[in-house]
């Protein structure tokens, strides 16, 4: 799937809130760079952490309730 479609799906899953999407991707990139394994079947060495995070969000593989909860 093209990155544009993945990003559009991830944005849709975040209720079209670009700010929340950027925060979610940022936090997931921190986790991946600290050694966390991707929750999707993908080679970490072939993709950037930000692309992996977007794919995970687009496929609803992450629990984002903490990030998306309105305070």
VOPA-833169 format. One record per atom (N, C-alpha, C, CB): residue in one letter; chain; x, y, z. Coordinates in nm, 4 decimals, always signed. Glycine has a CB too. Layout:
% VOPA-833169
ATOM   residu   chaine         px         py         pz
ATOM        A        A          X          Y          Z
...
% end
This chain:
% VOPA-833169
ATOM   residu   chaine         px         py         pz
ATOM        X        A    +0.0848    -0.1179    +0.0000
ATOM        X        A    +0.0000    +0.0000    +0.0000
ATOM        X        A    +0.0896    +0.1245    +0.0000
ATOM        X        A    -0.0966    -0.0003    +0.1231
ATOM        X        A    +0.0468    +0.2249    -0.0683
ATOM        X        A    +0.1236    +0.3492    -0.0770
ATOM        X        A    +0.1175    +0.4247    +0.0544
ATOM        X        A    +0.0716    +0.4374    -0.1912
ATOM        X        A    +0.2238    +0.4979    +0.0834
ATOM        X        A    +0.2332    +0.5714    +0.2093
ATOM        X        A    +0.1218    +0.6750    +0.2232
ATOM        X        A    +0.3688    +0.6396    +0.2199
ATOM        X        A    +0.0791    +0.7339    +0.1130
ATOM        X        A    -0.0283    +0.8325    +0.1189
ATOM        X        A    -0.1583    +0.7689    +0.1677
ATOM        X        A    -0.0493    +0.8969    -0.0186
ATOM        X        A    -0.1861    +0.6482    +0.1206
ATOM        X        A    -0.3069    +0.5778    +0.1635
ATOM        X        A    -0.2956    +0.5351    +0.3094
ATOM        X        A    -0.3325    +0.4553    +0.0742
ATOM        X        A    -0.1772    +0.4925    +0.3483
ATOM        X        A    -0.1546    +0.4529    +0.4873
ATOM        X        A    -0.1738    +0.5723    +0.5790
ATOM        X        A    -0.0135    +0.3935    +0.5054
ATOM        X        A    -0.1184    +0.6859    +0.5408
ATOM        X        A    -0.1320    +0.8073    +0.6209
ATOM        X        A    -0.2773    +0.8514    +0.6287
ATOM        X        A    -0.0462    +0.9197    +0.5629
ATOM        X        A    -0.3496    +0.8427    +0.5184
ATOM        X        A    -0.4914    +0.8806    +0.5178
ATOM        X        A    -0.5718    +0.7901    +0.6098
ATOM        X        A    -0.5484    +0.8747    +0.3751
ATOM        X        A    -0.5437    +0.6602    +0.6077
ATOM        X        A    -0.6155    +0.5667    +0.6952
ATOM        X        A    -0.5799    +0.5920    +0.8415
ATOM        X        A    -0.5830    +0.4205    +0.6570
ATOM        X        A    -0.4530    +0.6176    +0.8702
ATOM        X        A    -0.4115    +0.6472    +1.0075
ATOM        X        A    -0.4796    +0.7742    +1.0571
ATOM        X        A    -0.2580    +0.6619    +1.0161
ATOM        X        A    -0.4872    +0.8743    +0.9715
ATOM        X        A    -0.5536    +0.9995    +1.0081
ATOM        X        A    -0.7022    +0.9756    +1.0334
ATOM        X        A    -0.5344    +1.1055    +0.8975
ATOM        X        A    -0.7643    +0.8931    +0.9524
ATOM        X        A    -0.9056    +0.8600    +0.9714
ATOM        X        A    -0.9259    +0.7894    +1.1058
ATOM        X        A    -0.9567    +0.7710    +0.8554
ATOM        X        A    -0.8335    +0.6993    +1.1401
ATOM        X        A    -0.8428    +0.6273    +1.2666
ATOM        X        A    -0.8222    +0.7194    +1.3870
ATOM        X        A    -0.7409    +0.5149    +1.2698
ATOM        X        A    -0.7581    +0.8328    +1.3638
ATOM        X        A    -0.7373    +0.9308    +1.4714
ATOM        X        A    -0.8430    +1.0413    +1.4648
ATOM        X        A    -0.5954    +0.9921    +1.4623
ATOM        X        A    -0.9541    +1.0117    +1.4000
ATOM        X        A    -1.0684    +1.1035    +1.3873
ATOM        X        A    -1.0281    +1.2353    +1.3207
ATOM        X        A    -1.1293    +1.1318    +1.5256
ATOM        X        A    -0.9423    +1.2239    +1.2201
ATOM        X        A    -0.8961    +1.3375    +1.1393
ATOM        X        A    -0.8267    +1.4465    +1.2211
ATOM        X        A    -1.0128    +1.3978    +1.0658
ATOM        X        A    -0.7660    +1.4089    +1.3315
ATOM        X        A    -0.6922    +1.5044    +1.4151
ATOM        X        A    -0.5421    +1.4879    +1.3887
ATOM        X        A    -0.7248    +1.4831    +1.5674
ATOM        X        A    -0.4884    +1.5779    +1.3087
ATOM        X        A    -0.3466    +1.5693    +1.2711
ATOM        X        A    -0.2537    +1.5838    +1.3910
ATOM        X        A    -0.3135    +1.6760    +1.1684
ATOM        X        A    -0.2957    +1.6645    +1.4868
ATOM        X        A    -0.2146    +1.6856    +1.6067
ATOM        X        A    -0.2019    +1.5546    +1.6849
ATOM        X        A    -0.2765    +1.7965    +1.6961
ATOM        X        A    -0.3132    +1.4864    +1.7083
ATOM        X        A    -0.3083    +1.3591    +1.7803
ATOM        X        A    -0.2295    +1.2539    +1.7034
ATOM        X        A    -0.4494    +1.3084    +1.8073
ATOM        X        A    -0.2429    +1.2545    +1.5711
ATOM        X        A    -0.1673    +1.1595    +1.4902
ATOM        X        A    -0.0180    +1.1829    +1.5047
ATOM        X        A    -0.2080    +1.1696    +1.3433
ATOM        X        A    +0.0234    +1.3089    +1.5016
ATOM        X        A    +0.1663    +1.3381    +1.5138
ATOM        X        A    +0.2192    +1.2981    +1.6510
ATOM        X        A    +0.1927    +1.4867    +1.4888
ATOM        X        A    +0.1384    +1.3172    +1.7556
ATOM        X        A    +0.1794    +1.2770    +1.8898
ATOM        X        A    +0.1894    +1.1246    +1.8986
ATOM        X        A    +0.0802    +1.3309    +1.9954
ATOM        X        A    +0.0898    +1.0552    +1.8437
ATOM        X        A    +0.0895    +0.9091    +1.8470
ATOM        X        A    +0.2098    +0.8523    +1.7722
ATOM        X        A    -0.0406    +0.8546    +1.7867
ATOM        X        A    +0.2381    +0.9063    +1.6549
ATOM        X        A    +0.3530    +0.8591    +1.5767
ATOM        X        A    +0.4827    +0.8875    +1.6530
ATOM        X        A    +0.3563    +0.9272    +1.4364
ATOM        X        A    +0.4931    +1.0057    +1.7100
ATOM        X        A    +0.6132    +1.0426    +1.7840
ATOM        X        A    +0.6388    +0.9489    +1.9017
ATOM        X        A    +0.6019    +1.1856    +1.8335
ATOM        X        A    +0.5353    +0.9211    +1.9789
ATOM        X        A    +0.5517    +0.8319    +2.0944
ATOM        X        A    +0.5865    +0.6905    +2.0512
ATOM        X        A    +0.4246    +0.8302    +2.1788
ATOM        X        A    +0.5252    +0.6445    +1.9426
ATOM        X        A    +0.5542    +0.5098    +1.8951
ATOM        X        A    +0.6962    +0.5006    +1.8384
ATOM        X        A    +0.4519    +0.4679    +1.7889
ATOM        X        A    +0.7416    +0.6059    +1.7717
ATOM        X        A    +0.8784    +0.6088    +1.7196
ATOM        X        A    +0.9779    +0.6007    +1.8358
ATOM        X        A    +0.9027    +0.7375    +1.6353
ATOM        X        A    +0.9503    +0.6701    +1.9446
ATOM        X        A    +1.0370    +0.6615    +2.0626
ATOM        X        A    +1.0449    +0.5178    +2.1133
ATOM        X        A    +0.9856    +0.7546    +2.1744
ATOM        X        A    +0.9308    +0.4505    +2.1184
ATOM        X        A    +0.9284    +0.3119    +2.1649
ATOM        X        A    +1.0067    +0.2209    +2.0710
ATOM        X        A    +0.7842    +0.2625    +2.1778
ATOM        X        A    +0.9851    +0.2377    +1.9416
ATOM        X        A    +1.0548    +0.1537    +1.8441
ATOM        X        A    +1.2053    +0.1775    +1.8472
ATOM        X        A    +1.0010    +0.1799    +1.7038
ATOM        X        A    +1.2462    +0.3018    +1.8611
ATOM        X        A    +1.3891    +0.3312    +1.8636
ATOM        X        A    +1.4542    +0.2823    +1.9927
ATOM        X        A    +1.4123    +0.4808    +1.8471
ATOM        X        A    +1.3735    +0.2638    +2.0968
ATOM        X        A    +1.4253    +0.2118    +2.2237
ATOM        X        A    +1.4306    +0.0588    +2.2240
ATOM        X        A    +1.3387    +0.2610    +2.3403
ATOM        X        A    +1.3880    -0.0029    +2.1137
ATOM        X        A    +1.4001    -0.1475    +2.1017
ATOM        X        A    +1.2702    -0.2252    +2.0980
ATOM        X        A    +1.4795    -0.1970    +2.2118
ATOM        X        A    +1.1566    -0.1566    +2.1038
ATOM        X        A    +1.0279    -0.2267    +2.0979
ATOM        X        A    +1.0104    -0.2919    +1.9608
ATOM        X        A    +0.9105    -0.1291    +2.1269
ATOM        X        A    +0.9462    -0.4058    +1.9603
ATOM        X        A    +0.9198    -0.4756    +1.8351
ATOM        X        A    +0.7907    -0.4230    +1.7734
ATOM        X        A    +0.9110    -0.6285    +1.8580
ATOM        X        A    +0.7856    -0.4139    +1.6413
ATOM        X        A    +0.6616    -0.3732    +1.5753
ATOM        X        A    +0.5505    -0.4749    +1.6026
ATOM        X        A    +0.6838    -0.3575    +1.4233
ATOM        X        A    +0.4281    -0.4267    +1.6098
ATOM        X        A    +0.3144    -0.5166    +1.6334
ATOM        X        A    +0.2553    -0.5670    +1.5021
ATOM        X        A    +0.2060    -0.4453    +1.7153
ATOM        X        A    +0.3132    -0.5252    +1.3911
ATOM        X        A    +0.2753    -0.5775    +1.2605
ATOM        X        A    +0.3920    -0.6577    +1.2060
ATOM        X        A    +0.2350    -0.4630    +1.1625
ATOM        X        A    +0.3649    -0.7421    +1.1110
ATOM        X        A    +0.4688    -0.8265    +1.0524
ATOM        X        A    +0.5455    -0.7455    +0.9482
ATOM        X        A    +0.4076    -0.9551    +0.9888
ATOM        X        A    +0.6585    -0.6890    +0.9908
ATOM        X        A    +0.7373    -0.6021    +0.9025
ATOM        X        A    +0.8829    -0.6071    +0.9457
ATOM        X        A    +0.6840    -0.4555    +0.9050
ATOM        X        A    +0.9721    -0.5871    +0.8525
ATOM        X        A    +1.1154    -0.5864    +0.8817
ATOM        X        A    +1.1571    -0.4462    +0.9266
ATOM        X        A    +1.1978    -0.6313    +0.7572
ATOM        X        A    +1.1998    -0.4330    +1.0518
ATOM        X        A    +1.2394    -0.3037    +1.1074
ATOM        X        A    +1.3560    -0.2404    +1.0317
ATOM        X        A    +1.2765    -0.3197    +1.2533
ATOM        X        A    +1.4354    -0.3225    +0.9672
ATOM        X        A    +1.5548    -0.2713    +0.8990
ATOM        X        A    +1.5239    -0.2110    +0.7625
ATOM        X        A    +1.6560    -0.3821    +0.8828
ATOM        X        A    +1.4073    -0.2412    +0.7072
ATOM        X        A    +1.3729    -0.1934    +0.5735
ATOM        X        A    +1.2901    -0.0652    +0.5744
ATOM        X        A    +1.2981    -0.3002    +0.4996
ATOM        X        A    +1.2293    -0.0328    +0.6887
ATOM        X        A    +1.1405    +0.0829    +0.6963
ATOM        X        A    +1.1834    +0.1775    +0.8077
ATOM        X        A    +0.9959    +0.0378    +0.7182
ATOM        X        A    +1.1490    +0.3030    +0.7903
ATOM        X        A    +1.1729    +0.4017    +0.8944
ATOM        X        A    +1.0748    +0.3758    +1.0076
ATOM        X        A    +1.1588    +0.5471    +0.8394
ATOM        X        A    +1.1153    +0.4128    +1.1284
ATOM        X        A    +1.0276    +0.3933    +1.2429
ATOM        X        A    +0.8968    +0.4709    +1.2276
ATOM        X        A    +1.0985    +0.4354    +1.3707
ATOM        X        A    +0.9028    +0.5879    +1.1676
ATOM        X        A    +0.7807    +0.6668    +1.1497
ATOM        X        A    +0.6841    +0.5972    +1.0535
ATOM        X        A    +0.8150    +0.8075    +1.0977
ATOM        X        A    +0.7366    +0.5322    +0.9518
ATOM        X        A    +0.6510    +0.4581    +0.8581
ATOM        X        A    +0.5871    +0.3375    +0.9275
ATOM        X        A    +0.7329    +0.4117    +0.7348
ATOM        X        A    +0.6654    +0.2702    +1.0105
ATOM        X        A    +0.6126    +0.1553    +1.0849
ATOM        X        A    +0.5014    +0.2015    +1.1788
ATOM        X        A    +0.7255    +0.0844    +1.1649
ATOM        X        A    +0.5242    +0.3121    +1.2488
ATOM        X        A    +0.4238    +0.3649    +1.3409
ATOM        X        A    +0.2954    +0.4002    +1.2669
ATOM        X        A    +0.4779    +0.4882    +1.4145
ATOM        X        A    +0.3076    +0.4643    +1.1509
ATOM        X        A    +0.1891    +0.4970    +1.0712
ATOM        X        A    +0.1139    +0.3713    +1.0282
ATOM        X        A    +0.2291    +0.5782    +0.9482
ATOM        X        A    +0.1875    +0.2694    +0.9867
ATOM        X        A    +0.1242    +0.1443    +0.9446
ATOM        X        A    +0.0509    +0.0790    +1.0612
ATOM        X        A    +0.2288    +0.0477    +0.8869
ATOM        X        A    +0.1116    +0.0813    +1.1792
ATOM        X        A    +0.0480    +0.0223    +1.2967
ATOM        X        A    -0.0815    +0.0962    +1.3315
ATOM        X        A    +0.1445    +0.0246    +1.4165
ATOM        X        A    -0.0779    +0.2285    +1.3242
ATOM        X        A    -0.1962    +0.3085    +1.3544
ATOM        X        A    -0.3034    +0.2865    +1.2477
ATOM        X        A    -0.1596    +0.4582    +1.3642
ATOM        X        A    -0.2629    +0.2814    +1.1224
ATOM        X        A    -0.3579    +0.2608    +1.0129
ATOM        X        A    -0.4282    +0.1257    +1.0246
ATOM        X        A    -0.2862    +0.2708    +0.8781
ATOM        X        A    -0.3581    +0.0261    +1.0775
ATOM        X        A    -0.4156    -0.1078    +1.0910
ATOM        X        A    -0.4813    -0.1295    +1.2272
ATOM        X        A    -0.3083    -0.2126    +1.0690
ATOM        X        A    -0.4925    -0.0234    +1.3082
ATOM        X        A    -0.5536    -0.0317    +1.4416
ATOM        X        A    -0.4879    -0.1368    +1.5291
ATOM        X        A    -0.7013    -0.0617    +1.4294
ATOM        X        A    -0.3568    -0.1451    +1.5254
ATOM        X        A    -0.2845    -0.2449    +1.6039
ATOM        X        A    -0.2356    -0.1908    +1.7379
ATOM        X        A    -0.1671    -0.2967    +1.5248
ATOM        X        A    -0.2500    -0.0613    +1.7607
ATOM        X        A    -0.2031    +0.0001    +1.8847
ATOM        X        A    -0.3197    +0.0469    +1.9695
ATOM        X        A    -0.1100    +0.1172    +1.8548
ATOM        X        A    -0.3010    +0.0427    +2.1005
ATOM        X        A    -0.4005    +0.0968    +2.1922
ATOM        X        A    -0.3671    +0.2442    +2.2134
ATOM        X        A    -0.4032    +0.0177    +2.3287
ATOM        X        A    -0.4465    +0.3305    +2.1543
ATOM        X        A    -0.4185    +0.4737    +2.1577
ATOM        X        A    -0.5132    +0.5490    +2.2502
ATOM        X        A    -0.4271    +0.5314    +2.0182
ATOM        X        A    -0.5779    +0.4790    +2.3407
ATOM        X        A    -0.6767    +0.5441    +2.4271
ATOM        X        A    -0.6132    +0.6501    +2.5160
ATOM        X        A    -0.7474    +0.4405    +2.5133
ATOM        X        A    -0.4923    +0.6265    +2.5615
ATOM        X        A    -0.4251    +0.7253    +2.6472
ATOM        X        A    -0.3970    +0.8537    +2.5710
ATOM        X        A    -0.2941    +0.6682    +2.7029
ATOM        X        A    -0.3595    +0.8411    +2.4458
ATOM        X        A    -0.3264    +0.9585    +2.3649
ATOM        X        A    -0.4532    +1.0318    +2.3207
ATOM        X        A    -0.2435    +0.9171    +2.2419
ATOM        X        A    -0.5550    +0.9565    +2.2822
ATOM        X        A    -0.6743    +1.0187    +2.2255
ATOM        X        A    -0.7757    +1.0637    +2.3303
ATOM        X        A    -0.7400    +0.9233    +2.1313
ATOM        X        A    -0.7562    +1.0282    +2.4571
ATOM        X        A    -0.8498    +1.0685    +2.5616
ATOM        X        A    -0.8440    +1.2203    +2.5809
ATOM        X        A    -0.8181    +0.9951    +2.6948
ATOM        X        A    -0.9585    +1.2834    +2.5751
ATOM        X        A    -0.9668    +1.4281    +2.5971
ATOM        X        A    -0.9574    +1.4553    +2.7464
ATOM        X        A    -1.0991    +1.4872    +2.5381
ATOM        X        A    -0.8745    +1.5516    +2.7821
ATOM        X        A    -0.8550    +1.5848    +2.9238
ATOM        X        A    -0.9282    +1.7086    +2.9610
ATOM        X        A    -0.7093    +1.6014    +2.9560
% end
